[in-house]
């Protein structure tokens, strides 16, 4: 069951990062966003690490 949630949350994270990328942030900033969002999702129990 978590695999389906994992994919859904990962998809939402990637959509957010795609939207943020239109403002041309540093690649390091996007990677930090990805890392932070995945950490929050893992803490919330939405994805496995």
C-alpha positions in Angstrom: 0.0 0.0 0.0 2.8 2.4 0.8 4.2 2.0 -2.7 1.1 3.7 -4.2 1.4 6.5 -1.6 5.1 6.8 -2.3 4.5 7.3 -6.0 1.8 9.8 -5.4 3.8 11.9 -3.0 6.9 11.7 -5.2 4.8 12.8 -8.1 3.5 15.8 -6.1 7.1 16.7 -5.0 8.3 16.5 -8.6 5.4 18.7 -9.8 6.3 21.3 -7.1 10.0 21.2 -8.2 9.0 21.6 -11.8 7.0 24.7 -10.9 9.8 26.1 -8.8 12.3 25.5 -11.7 10.5 28.1 -13.8 12.1 30.7 -11.6 15.5 29.4 -12.4 16.8 28.7 -8.9 20.2 27.2 -8.2 20.4 23.4 -8.8 21.5 23.2 -5.2 18.3 25.0 -4.1 16.1 22.5 -6.0 18.0 19.6 -4.5 17.5 21.0 -1.0 13.8 21.4 -1.7 13.6 17.8 -2.9 15.5 16.5 0.2 13.5 18.6 2.6 10.1 17.6 1.1 11.0 14.0 1.1 12.1 14.2 4.7 8.9 15.9 5.8 6.8 13.3 3.8 8.8 10.5 5.5 8.2 12.0 8.9 4.5 12.2 8.1 4.6 8.6 7.2 3.7 9.1 3.6 6.9 7.6 2.0 9.5 5.1 3.0 13.1 6.1 3.1 
